[in-house]
Amino acid sequence: MPIIEVHVREQEFETRKRIAQRITDVIVEETQSPLHAVTVLFHTVNPDHVSSGGQMVIDLLEKQSR
């Protein structure tokens, strides 16, 4: 029973739904697992709790939005 954990910023329900479906499709195709056996868990990550390359992600996101 594959369990996939996805850590993402807050996403709309429909976005999470599409992500879960695409991940499930790949797992079923690549592992021949039954569809009902694939579980996708979403964990919401606050961008001000994450660093990438020594910089806080919240700062990187703010720079991108300018």
PDB file of N, H, CA, C and O in Angstrom:
ATOM      1  N   MET A   1       0.838  -1.173   0.000  1.00  0.00           N
ATOM      2  CA  MET A   1       0.000   0.000   0.000  1.00  0.00           C
ATOM      3  C   MET A   1       0.890   1.245   0.000  1.00  0.00           C
ATOM      4  O   MET A   1       1.395   1.627   1.056  1.00  0.00           O
ATOM      5  N   PRO A   2       1.095   1.884  -1.148  1.00  0.00           N
ATOM      6  CA  PRO A   2       1.911   3.096  -1.195  1.00  0.00           C
ATOM      7  C   PRO A   2       1.235   4.259  -0.468  1.00  0.00           C
ATOM      8  O   PRO A   2       0.045   4.522  -0.641  1.00  0.00           O
ATOM      9  N   ILE A   3       2.024   4.934   0.340  1.00  0.00           N
ATOM     10  H   ILE A   3       2.991   4.720   0.481  1.00  0.00           H
ATOM     11  CA  ILE A   3       1.573   6.156   0.998  1.00  0.00           C
ATOM     12  C   ILE A   3       2.548   7.258   0.586  1.00  0.00           C
ATOM     13  O   ILE A   3       3.749   7.159   0.835  1.00  0.00           O
ATOM     14  N   ILE A   4       2.027   8.292  -0.037  1.00  0.00           N
ATOM     15  H   ILE A   4       1.051   8.372  -0.239  1.00  0.00           H
ATOM     16  CA  ILE A   4       2.853   9.393  -0.514  1.00  0.00           C
ATOM     17  C   ILE A   4       2.502  10.625   0.295  1.00  0.00           C
ATOM     18  O   ILE A   4       1.334  10.993   0.415  1.00  0.00           O
ATOM     19  N   GLU A   5       3.523  11.260   0.850  1.00  0.00           N
ATOM     20  H   GLU A   5       4.473  10.961   0.753  1.00  0.00           H
ATOM     21  CA  GLU A   5       3.322  12.484   1.613  1.00  0.00           C
ATOM     22  C   GLU A   5       3.796  13.659   0.786  1.00  0.00           C
ATOM     23  O   GLU A   5       4.910  13.656   0.262  1.00  0.00           O
ATOM     24  N   VAL A   6       2.939  14.671   0.673  1.00  0.00           N
ATOM     25  H   VAL A   6       2.034  14.673   1.099  1.00  0.00           H
ATOM     26  CA  VAL A   6       3.231  15.857  -0.116  1.00  0.00           C
ATOM     27  C   VAL A   6       3.239  17.055   0.825  1.00  0.00           C
ATOM     28  O   VAL A   6       2.258  17.323   1.519  1.00  0.00           O
ATOM     29  N   HIS A   7       4.344  17.758   0.839  1.00  0.00           N
ATOM     30  H   HIS A   7       5.141  17.540   0.276  1.00  0.00           H
ATOM     31  CA  HIS A   7       4.479  18.955   1.669  1.00  0.00           C
ATOM     32  C   HIS A   7       4.416  20.170   0.748  1.00  0.00           C
ATOM     33  O   HIS A   7       5.303  20.373  -0.082  1.00  0.00           O
ATOM     34  N   VAL A   8       3.370  20.972   0.897  1.00  0.00           N
ATOM     35  H   VAL A   8       2.650  20.807   1.571  1.00  0.00           H
ATOM     36  CA  VAL A   8       3.158  22.111   0.013  1.00  0.00           C
ATOM     37  C   VAL A   8       2.637  23.299   0.807  1.00  0.00           C
ATOM     38  O   VAL A   8       2.148  23.168   1.929  1.00  0.00           O
ATOM     39  N   ARG A   9       2.763  24.483   0.170  1.00  0.00           N
ATOM     40  H   ARG A   9       3.160  24.589  -0.742  1.00  0.00           H
ATOM     41  CA  ARG A   9       2.091  25.646   0.735  1.00  0.00           C
ATOM     42  C   ARG A   9       0.589  25.427   0.606  1.00  0.00           C
ATOM     43  O   ARG A   9       0.148  24.533  -0.116  1.00  0.00           O
ATOM     44  N   GLU A  10      -0.184  26.231   1.294  1.00  0.00           N
ATOM     45  H   GLU A  10       0.175  26.958   1.881  1.00  0.00           H
ATOM     46  CA  GLU A  10      -1.642  26.127   1.243  1.00  0.00           C
ATOM     47  C   GLU A  10      -2.100  26.141  -0.216  1.00  0.00           C
ATOM     48  O   GLU A  10      -1.700  27.010  -0.990  1.00  0.00           O
ATOM     49  N   GLN A  11      -2.934  25.181  -0.580  1.00  0.00           N
ATOM     50  H   GLN A  11      -3.259  24.475   0.049  1.00  0.00           H
ATOM     51  CA  GLN A  11      -3.448  25.061  -1.944  1.00  0.00           C
ATOM     52  C   GLN A  11      -4.962  24.953  -1.902  1.00  0.00           C
ATOM     53  O   GLN A  11      -5.536  24.478  -0.922  1.00  0.00           O
ATOM     54  N   GLU A  12      -5.602  25.398  -2.973  1.00  0.00           N
ATOM     55  H   GLU A  12      -5.136  25.784  -3.769  1.00  0.00           H
ATOM     56  CA  GLU A  12      -7.049  25.227  -3.109  1.00  0.00           C
ATOM     57  C   GLU A  12      -7.378  23.737  -3.153  1.00  0.00           C
ATOM     58  O   GLU A  12      -6.546  22.929  -3.566  1.00  0.00           O
ATOM     59  N   PHE A  13      -8.561  23.378  -2.740  1.00  0.00           N
ATOM     60  H   PHE A  13      -9.237  24.034  -2.405  1.00  0.00           H
ATOM     61  CA  PHE A  13      -8.993  21.984  -2.750  1.00  0.00           C
ATOM     62  C   PHE A  13      -8.855  21.365  -4.136  1.00  0.00           C
ATOM     63  O   PHE A  13      -8.348  20.252  -4.274  1.00  0.00           O
ATOM     64  N   GLU A  14      -9.304  22.080  -5.159  1.00  0.00           N
ATOM     65  H   GLU A  14      -9.716  22.984  -5.048  1.00  0.00           H
ATOM     66  CA  GLU A  14      -9.258  21.538  -6.525  1.00  0.00           C
ATOM     67  C   GLU A  14      -7.818  21.297  -6.975  1.00  0.00           C
ATOM     68  O   GLU A  14      -7.558  20.348  -7.714  1.00  0.00           O
ATOM     69  N   THR A  15      -6.897  22.122  -6.550  1.00  0.00           N
ATOM     70  H   THR A  15      -7.108  22.893  -5.949  1.00  0.00           H
ATOM     71  CA  THR A  15      -5.481  21.928  -6.885  1.00  0.00           C
ATOM     72  C   THR A  15      -4.962  20.667  -6.207  1.00  0.00           C
ATOM     73  O   THR A  15      -4.300  19.849  -6.846  1.00  0.00           O
ATOM     74  N   ARG A  16      -5.256  20.500  -4.917  1.00  0.00           N
ATOM     75  H   ARG A  16      -5.794  21.164  -4.399  1.00  0.00           H
ATOM     76  CA  ARG A  16      -4.844  19.280  -4.206  1.00  0.00           C
ATOM     77  C   ARG A  16      -5.452  18.042  -4.853  1.00  0.00           C
ATOM     78  O   ARG A  16      -4.799  17.003  -4.954  1.00  0.00           O
ATOM     79  N   LYS A  17      -6.682  18.154  -5.282  1.00  0.00           N
ATOM     80  H   LYS A  17      -7.212  18.998  -5.200  1.00  0.00           H
ATOM     81  CA  LYS A  17      -7.376  17.043  -5.925  1.00  0.00           C
ATOM     82  C   LYS A  17      -6.655  16.630  -7.215  1.00  0.00           C
ATOM     83  O   LYS A  17      -6.458  15.439  -7.458  1.00  0.00           O
ATOM     84  N   ARG A  18      -6.260  17.611  -8.042  1.00  0.00           N
ATOM     85  H   ARG A  18      -6.420  18.578  -7.844  1.00  0.00           H
ATOM     86  CA  ARG A  18      -5.542  17.312  -9.289  1.00  0.00           C
ATOM     87  C   ARG A  18      -4.178  16.708  -9.003  1.00  0.00           C
ATOM     88  O   ARG A  18      -3.769  15.753  -9.663  1.00  0.00           O
ATOM     89  N   ILE A  19      -3.473  17.256  -8.026  1.00  0.00           N
ATOM     90  H   ILE A  19      -3.805  18.032  -7.490  1.00  0.00           H
ATOM     91  CA  ILE A  19      -2.161  16.726  -7.657  1.00  0.00           C
ATOM     92  C   ILE A  19      -2.302  15.274  -7.197  1.00  0.00           C
ATOM     93  O   ILE A  19      -1.542  14.407  -7.630  1.00  0.00           O
ATOM     94  N   ALA A  20      -3.259  15.014  -6.335  1.00  0.00           N
ATOM     95  H   ALA A  20      -3.876  15.718  -5.983  1.00  0.00           H
ATOM     96  CA  ALA A  20      -3.469  13.652  -5.823  1.00  0.00           C
ATOM     97  C   ALA A  20      -3.776  12.680  -6.958  1.00  0.00           C
ATOM     98  O   ALA A  20      -3.260  11.563  -6.976  1.00  0.00           O
ATOM     99  N   GLN A  21      -4.602  13.097  -7.891  1.00  0.00           N
ATOM    100  H   GLN A  21      -5.021  14.005  -7.876  1.00  0.00           H
ATOM    101  CA  GLN A  21      -4.958  12.217  -9.008  1.00  0.00           C
ATOM    102  C   GLN A  21      -3.747  11.900  -9.875  1.00  0.00           C
ATOM    103  O   GLN A  21      -3.553  10.751 -10.272  1.00  0.00           O
ATOM    104  N   ARG A  22      -2.938  12.902 -10.171  1.00  0.00           N
ATOM    105  H   ARG A  22      -3.096  13.835  -9.849  1.00  0.00           H
ATOM    106  CA  ARG A  22      -1.767  12.685 -11.023  1.00  0.00           C
ATOM    107  C   ARG A  22      -0.734  11.797 -10.333  1.00  0.00           C
ATOM    108  O   ARG A  22      -0.151  10.912 -10.959  1.00  0.00           O
ATOM    109  N   ILE A  23      -0.513  12.037  -9.045  1.00  0.00           N
ATOM    110  H   ILE A  23      -0.987  12.756  -8.536  1.00  0.00           H
ATOM    111  CA  ILE A  23       0.419  11.192  -8.289  1.00  0.00           C
ATOM    112  C   ILE A  23      -0.098   9.752  -8.262  1.00  0.00           C
ATOM    113  O   ILE A  23       0.659   8.809  -8.491  1.00  0.00           O
ATOM    114  N   THR A  24      -1.374   9.595  -7.984  1.00  0.00           N
ATOM    115  H   THR A  24      -1.989  10.361  -7.798  1.00  0.00           H
ATOM    116  CA  THR A  24      -1.972   8.262  -7.938  1.00  0.00           C
ATOM    117  C   THR A  24      -1.825   7.546  -9.274  1.00  0.00           C
ATOM    118  O   THR A  24      -1.485   6.364  -9.319  1.00  0.00           O
ATOM    119  N   ASP A  25      -2.081   8.260 -10.350  1.00  0.00           N
ATOM    120  H   ASP A  25      -2.358   9.220 -10.314  1.00  0.00           H
ATOM    121  CA  ASP A  25      -1.954   7.654 -11.680  1.00  0.00           C
ATOM    122  C   ASP A  25      -0.546   7.126 -11.923  1.00  0.00           C
ATOM    123  O   ASP A  25      -0.378   6.021 -12.439  1.00  0.00           O
ATOM    124  N   VAL A  26       0.464   7.905 -11.556  1.00  0.00           N
ATOM    125  H   VAL A  26       0.328   8.802 -11.137  1.00  0.00           H
ATOM    126  CA  VAL A  26       1.857   7.483 -11.758  1.00  0.00           C
ATOM    127  C   VAL A  26       2.182   6.257 -10.909  1.00  0.00           C
ATOM    128  O   VAL A  26       2.792   5.308 -11.403  1.00  0.00           O
ATOM    129  N   ILE A  27       1.786   6.265  -9.649  1.00  0.00           N
ATOM    130  H   ILE A  27       1.291   7.036  -9.247  1.00  0.00           H
ATOM    131  CA  ILE A  27       2.078   5.149  -8.761  1.00  0.00           C
ATOM    132  C   ILE A  27       1.412   3.871  -9.258  1.00  0.00           C
ATOM    133  O   ILE A  27       2.035   2.810  -9.286  1.00  0.00           O
ATOM    134  N   VAL A  28       0.146   3.975  -9.649  1.00  0.00           N
ATOM    135  H   VAL A  28      -0.360   4.837  -9.626  1.00  0.00           H
ATOM    136  CA  VAL A  28      -0.568   2.802 -10.155  1.00  0.00           C
ATOM    137  C   VAL A  28       0.126   2.269 -11.413  1.00  0.00           C
ATOM    138  O   VAL A  28       0.338   1.064 -11.548  1.00  0.00           O
ATOM    139  N   GLU A  29       0.473   3.167 -12.319  1.00  0.00           N
ATOM    140  H   GLU A  29       0.301   4.146 -12.209  1.00  0.00           H
ATOM    141  CA  GLU A  29       1.114   2.757 -13.567  1.00  0.00           C
ATOM    142  C   GLU A  29       2.481   2.117 -13.328  1.00  0.00           C
ATOM    143  O   GLU A  29       2.799   1.092 -13.931  1.00  0.00           O
ATOM    144  N   GLU A  30       3.281   2.708 -12.462  1.00  0.00           N
ATOM    145  H   GLU A  30       3.023   3.541 -11.972  1.00  0.00           H
ATOM    146  CA  GLU A  30       4.660   2.255 -12.270  1.00  0.00           C
ATOM    147  C   GLU A  30       4.798   1.067 -11.327  1.00  0.00           C
ATOM    148  O   GLU A  30       5.760   0.306 -11.434  1.00  0.00           O
ATOM    149  N   THR A  31       3.855   0.895 -10.408  1.00  0.00           N
ATOM    150  H   THR A  31       3.074   1.513 -10.321  1.00  0.00           H
ATOM    151  CA  THR A  31       3.993  -0.169  -9.413  1.00  0.00           C
ATOM    152  C   THR A  31       2.923  -1.255  -9.550  1.00  0.00           C
ATOM    153  O   THR A  31       2.971  -2.270  -8.856  1.00  0.00           O
ATOM    154  N   GLN A  32       1.967  -1.037 -10.440  1.00  0.00           N
ATOM    155  H   GLN A  32       1.928  -0.212 -11.003  1.00  0.00           H
ATOM    156  CA  GLN A  32       0.841  -1.959 -10.612  1.00  0.00           C
ATOM    157  C   GLN A  32       0.051  -2.144  -9.311  1.00  0.00           C
ATOM    158  O   GLN A  32      -0.587  -3.176  -9.101  1.00  0.00           O
ATOM    159  N   SER A  33       0.105  -1.139  -8.455  1.00  0.00           N
ATOM    160  H   SER A  33       0.623  -0.301  -8.626  1.00  0.00           H
ATOM    161  CA  SER A  33      -0.708  -1.155  -7.232  1.00  0.00           C
ATOM    162  C   SER A  33      -2.164  -0.921  -7.615  1.00  0.00           C
ATOM    163  O   SER A  33      -2.445  -0.206  -8.577  1.00  0.00           O
ATOM    164  N   PRO A  34      -3.087  -1.515  -6.874  1.00  0.00           N
ATOM    165  CA  PRO A  34      -4.491  -1.206  -7.140  1.00  0.00           C
ATOM    166  C   PRO A  34      -4.785   0.246  -6.764  1.00  0.00           C
ATOM    167  O   PRO A  34      -4.226   0.774  -5.803  1.00  0.00           O
ATOM    168  N   LEU A  35      -5.643   0.865  -7.513  1.00  0.00           N
ATOM    169  H   LEU A  35      -6.097   0.436  -8.295  1.00  0.00           H
ATOM    170  CA  LEU A  35      -5.986   2.274  -7.314  1.00  0.00           C
ATOM    171  C   LEU A  35      -6.362   2.573  -5.866  1.00  0.00           C
ATOM    172  O   LEU A  35      -5.908   3.564  -5.295  1.00  0.00           O
ATOM    173  N   HIS A  36      -7.187   1.721  -5.276  1.00  0.00           N
ATOM    174  H   HIS A  36      -7.556   0.915  -5.740  1.00  0.00           H
ATOM    175  CA  HIS A  36      -7.676   1.966  -3.913  1.00  0.00           C
ATOM    176  C   HIS A  36      -6.566   1.846  -2.855  1.00  0.00           C
ATOM    177  O   HIS A  36      -6.760   2.253  -1.709  1.00  0.00           O
ATOM    178  N   ALA A  37      -5.424   1.298  -3.228  1.00  0.00           N
ATOM    179  H   ALA A  37      -5.267   0.967  -4.159  1.00  0.00           H
ATOM    180  CA  ALA A  37      -4.341   1.102  -2.258  1.00  0.00           C
ATOM    181  C   ALA A  37      -3.423   2.314  -2.132  1.00  0.00           C
ATOM    182  O   ALA A  37      -2.589   2.369  -1.228  1.00  0.00           O
ATOM    183  N   VAL A  38      -3.570   3.278  -3.026  1.00  0.00           N
ATOM    184  H   VAL A  38      -4.248   3.233  -3.760  1.00  0.00           H
ATOM    185  CA  VAL A  38      -2.675   4.441  -3.029  1.00  0.00           C
ATOM    186  C   VAL A  38      -3.273   5.531  -2.150  1.00  0.00           C
ATOM    187  O   VAL A  38      -4.420   5.940  -2.333  1.00  0.00           O
ATOM    188  N   THR A  39      -2.472   5.993  -1.191  1.00  0.00           N
ATOM    189  H   THR A  39      -1.541   5.661  -1.043  1.00  0.00           H
ATOM    190  CA  THR A  39      -2.893   7.063  -0.294  1.00  0.00           C
ATOM    191  C   THR A  39      -1.964   8.254  -0.465  1.00  0.00           C
ATOM    192  O   THR A  39      -0.742   8.101  -0.449  1.00  0.00           O
ATOM    193  N   VAL A  40      -2.545   9.446  -0.629  1.00  0.00           N
ATOM    194  H   VAL A  40      -3.537   9.570  -0.641  1.00  0.00           H
ATOM    195  CA  VAL A  40      -1.766  10.673  -0.736  1.00  0.00           C
ATOM    196  C   VAL A  40      -2.143  11.563   0.446  1.00  0.00           C
ATOM    197  O   VAL A  40      -3.311  11.902   0.635  1.00  0.00           O
ATOM    198  N   LEU A  41      -1.144  11.933   1.232  1.00  0.00           N
ATOM    199  H   LEU A  41      -0.195  11.658   1.078  1.00  0.00           H
ATOM    200  CA  LEU A  41      -1.356  12.803   2.391  1.00  0.00           C
ATOM    201  C   LEU A  41      -0.755  14.176   2.106  1.00  0.00           C
ATOM    202  O   LEU A  41       0.399  14.277   1.689  1.00  0.00           O
ATOM    203  N   PHE A  42      -1.526  15.215   2.326  1.00  0.00           N
ATOM    204  H   PHE A  42      -2.463  15.133   2.665  1.00  0.00           H
ATOM    205  CA  PHE A  42      -1.036  16.577   2.134  1.00  0.00           C
ATOM    206  C   PHE A  42      -0.708  17.204   3.486  1.00  0.00           C
ATOM    207  O   PHE A  42      -1.499  17.143   4.427  1.00  0.00           O
ATOM    208  N   HIS A  43       0.460  17.798   3.557  1.00  0.00           N
ATOM    209  H   HIS A  43       1.103  17.847   2.793  1.00  0.00           H
ATOM    210  CA  HIS A  43       0.883  18.545   4.735  1.00  0.00           C
ATOM    211  C   HIS A  43       1.095  19.986   4.302  1.00  0.00           C
ATOM    212  O   HIS A  43       1.880  20.260   3.395  1.00  0.00           O
ATOM    213  N   THR A  44       0.402  20.895   4.945  1.00  0.00           N
ATOM    214  H   THR A  44      -0.236  20.672   5.683  1.00  0.00           H
ATOM    215  CA  THR A  44       0.554  22.300   4.618  1.00  0.00           C
ATOM    216  C   THR A  44       1.773  22.854   5.349  1.00  0.00           C
ATOM    217  O   THR A  44       1.914  22.708   6.563  1.00  0.00           O
ATOM    218  N   VAL A  45       2.644  23.491   4.579  1.00  0.00           N
ATOM    219  H   VAL A  45       2.530  23.609   3.593  1.00  0.00           H
ATOM    220  CA  VAL A  45       3.870  24.047   5.126  1.00  0.00           C
ATOM    221  C   VAL A  45       3.806  25.567   5.005  1.00  0.00           C
ATOM    222  O   VAL A  45       3.579  26.107   3.922  1.00  0.00           O
ATOM    223  N   ASN A  46       4.003  26.230   6.103  1.00  0.00           N
ATOM    224  H   ASN A  46       4.188  25.791   6.983  1.00  0.00           H
ATOM    225  CA  ASN A  46       4.030  27.687   6.109  1.00  0.00           C
ATOM    226  C   ASN A  46       5.365  28.143   5.531  1.00  0.00           C
ATOM    227  O   ASN A  46       6.409  27.729   6.036  1.00  0.00           O
ATOM    228  N   PRO A  47       5.376  28.990   4.481  1.00  0.00           N
ATOM    229  CA  PRO A  47       6.631  29.389   3.850  1.00  0.00           C
ATOM    230  C   PRO A  47       7.610  30.098   4.786  1.00  0.00           C
ATOM    231  O   PRO A  47       8.807  30.145   4.500  1.00  0.00           O
ATOM    232  N   ASP A  48       7.122  30.648   5.897  1.00  0.00           N
ATOM    233  H   ASP A  48       6.150  30.610   6.130  1.00  0.00           H
ATOM    234  CA  ASP A  48       8.076  31.296   6.804  1.00  0.00           C
ATOM    235  C   ASP A  48       8.694  30.305   7.790  1.00  0.00           C
ATOM    236  O   ASP A  48       9.399  30.701   8.718  1.00  0.00           O
ATOM    237  N   HIS A  49       8.421  29.002   7.580  1.00  0.00           N
ATOM    238  H   HIS A  49       7.848  28.681   6.826  1.00  0.00           H
ATOM    239  CA  HIS A  49       9.050  27.948   8.371  1.00  0.00           C
ATOM    240  C   HIS A  49      10.043  27.134   7.554  1.00  0.00           C
ATOM    241  O   HIS A  49      10.526  26.098   8.012  1.00  0.00           O
ATOM    242  N   VAL A  50      10.355  27.604   6.332  1.00  0.00           N
ATOM    243  H   VAL A  50       9.964  28.446   5.960  1.00  0.00           H
ATOM    244  CA  VAL A  50      11.198  26.830   5.424  1.00  0.00           C
ATOM    245  C   VAL A  50      12.322  27.712   4.875  1.00  0.00           C
ATOM    246  O   VAL A  50      12.125  28.885   4.559  1.00  0.00           O
ATOM    247  N   SER A  51      13.494  27.110   4.776  1.00  0.00           N
ATOM    248  H   SER A  51      13.654  26.157   5.033  1.00  0.00           H
ATOM    249  CA  SER A  51      14.653  27.795   4.188  1.00  0.00           C
ATOM    250  C   SER A  51      15.134  26.977   2.996  1.00  0.00           C
ATOM    251  O   SER A  51      15.109  25.746   3.020  1.00  0.00           O
ATOM    252  N   SER A  52      15.574  27.683   1.950  1.00  0.00           N
ATOM    253  H   SER A  52      15.594  28.683   1.930  1.00  0.00           H
ATOM    254  CA  SER A  52      16.150  27.033   0.777  1.00  0.00           C
ATOM    255  C   SER A  52      17.381  27.824   0.360  1.00  0.00           C
ATOM    256  O   SER A  52      17.298  29.031   0.132  1.00  0.00           O
ATOM    257  N   GLY A  53      18.512  27.156   0.260  1.00  0.00           N
ATOM    258  H   GLY A  53      18.580  26.176   0.445  1.00  0.00           H
ATOM    259  CA  GLY A  53      19.741  27.837  -0.130  1.00  0.00           C
ATOM    260  C   GLY A  53      20.165  28.913   0.857  1.00  0.00           C
ATOM    261  O   GLY A  53      20.789  29.904   0.478  1.00  0.00           O
ATOM    262  N   GLY A  54      19.823  28.713   2.118  1.00  0.00           N
ATOM    263  H   GLY A  54      19.316  27.908   2.425  1.00  0.00           H
ATOM    264  CA  GLY A  54      20.213  29.672   3.148  1.00  0.00           C
ATOM    265  C   GLY A  54      19.295  30.874   3.256  1.00  0.00           C
ATOM    266  O   GLY A  54      19.540  31.771   4.063  1.00  0.00           O
ATOM    267  N   GLN A  55      18.236  30.905   2.450  1.00  0.00           N
ATOM    268  H   GLN A  55      18.037  30.177   1.795  1.00  0.00           H
ATOM    269  CA  GLN A  55      17.290  32.024   2.503  1.00  0.00           C
ATOM    270  C   GLN A  55      15.910  31.505   2.891  1.00  0.00           C
ATOM    271  O   GLN A  55      15.522  30.393   2.533  1.00  0.00           O
ATOM    272  N   MET A  56      15.197  32.314   3.611  1.00  0.00           N
ATOM    273  H   MET A  56      15.512  33.217   3.901  1.00  0.00           H
ATOM    274  CA  MET A  56      13.846  31.930   3.994  1.00  0.00           C
ATOM    275  C   MET A  56      12.954  31.963   2.759  1.00  0.00           C
ATOM    276  O   MET A  56      13.012  32.904   1.967  1.00  0.00           O
ATOM    277  N   VAL A  57      12.138  30.942   2.601  1.00  0.00           N
ATOM    278  H   VAL A  57      12.091  30.178   3.244  1.00  0.00           H
ATOM    279  CA  VAL A  57      11.279  30.832   1.429  1.00  0.00           C
ATOM    280  C   VAL A  57      10.317  32.004   1.344  1.00  0.00           C
ATOM    281  O   VAL A  57      10.028  32.477   0.245  1.00  0.00           O
ATOM    282  N   ILE A  58       9.815  32.483   2.469  1.00  0.00           N
ATOM    283  H   ILE A  58      10.050  32.099   3.362  1.00  0.00           H
ATOM    284  CA  ILE A  58       8.894  33.616   2.453  1.00  0.00           C
ATOM    285  C   ILE A  58       9.559  34.829   1.806  1.00  0.00           C
ATOM    286  O   ILE A  58       8.907  35.576   1.076  1.00  0.00           O
ATOM    287  N   ASP A  59      10.862  35.033   2.070  1.00  0.00           N
ATOM    288  H   ASP A  59      11.392  34.426   2.663  1.00  0.00           H
ATOM    289  CA  ASP A  59      11.594  36.146   1.451  1.00  0.00           C
ATOM    290  C   ASP A  59      11.742  35.926  -0.050  1.00  0.00           C
ATOM    291  O   ASP A  59      11.599  36.864  -0.834  1.00  0.00           O
ATOM    292  N   LEU A  60      12.028  34.694  -0.449  1.00  0.00           N
ATOM    293  H   LEU A  60      12.144  33.932   0.188  1.00  0.00           H
ATOM    294  CA  LEU A  60      12.157  34.385  -1.879  1.00  0.00           C
ATOM    295  C   LEU A  60      10.831  34.610  -2.607  1.00  0.00           C
ATOM    296  O   LEU A  60      10.817  35.129  -3.723  1.00  0.00           O
ATOM    297  N   LEU A  61       9.735  34.228  -1.987  1.00  0.00           N
ATOM    298  H   LEU A  61       9.747  33.806  -1.080  1.00  0.00           H
ATOM    299  CA  LEU A  61       8.424  34.416  -2.602  1.00  0.00           C
ATOM    300  C   LEU A  61       8.082  35.893  -2.738  1.00  0.00           C
ATOM    301  O   LEU A  61       7.503  36.311  -3.740  1.00  0.00           O
ATOM    302  N   GLU A  62       8.438  36.677  -1.735  1.00  0.00           N
ATOM    303  H   GLU A  62       8.908  36.337  -0.921  1.00  0.00           H
ATOM    304  CA  GLU A  62       8.179  38.114  -1.788  1.00  0.00           C
ATOM    305  C   GLU A  62       8.980  38.760  -2.916  1.00  0.00           C
ATOM    306  O   GLU A  62       8.472  39.635  -3.617  1.00  0.00           O
ATOM    307  N   LYS A  63      10.246  38.326  -3.095  1.00  0.00           N
ATOM    308  H   LYS A  63      10.658  37.615  -2.526  1.00  0.00           H
ATOM    309  CA  LYS A  63      11.069  38.868  -4.186  1.00  0.00           C
ATOM    310  C   LYS A  63      10.474  38.522  -5.538  1.00  0.00           C
ATOM    311  O   LYS A  63      10.499  39.346  -6.452  1.00  0.00           O
ATOM    312  N   GLN A  64       9.933  37.298  -5.684  1.00  0.00           N
ATOM    313  H   GLN A  64       9.912  36.628  -4.941  1.00  0.00           H
ATOM    314  CA  GLN A  64       9.355  36.873  -6.954  1.00  0.00           C
ATOM    315  C   GLN A  64       8.104  37.668  -7.298  1.00  0.00           C
ATOM    316  O   GLN A  64       7.821  37.901  -8.473  1.00  0.00           O
ATOM    317  N   SER A  65       7.358  38.085  -6.290  1.00  0.00           N
ATOM    318  H   SER A  65       7.588  37.896  -5.335  1.00  0.00           H
ATOM    319  CA  SER A  65       6.089  38.783  -6.541  1.00  0.00           C
ATOM    320  C   SER A  65       6.283  40.261  -6.891  1.00  0.00           C
ATOM    321  O   SER A  65       5.326  40.935  -7.273  1.00  0.00           O
ATOM    322  N   ARG A  66       7.494  40.762  -6.766  1.00  0.00           N
ATOM    323  H   ARG A  66       8.271  40.215  -6.455  1.00  0.00           H
ATOM    324  CA  ARG A  66       7.747  42.187  -7.086  1.00  0.00           C
ATOM    325  C   ARG A  66       7.887  42.406  -8.550  1.00  0.00           C
ATOM    326  O   ARG A  66       8.100  43.537  -8.988  1.00  0.00           O
TER     327      ARG A  66
END
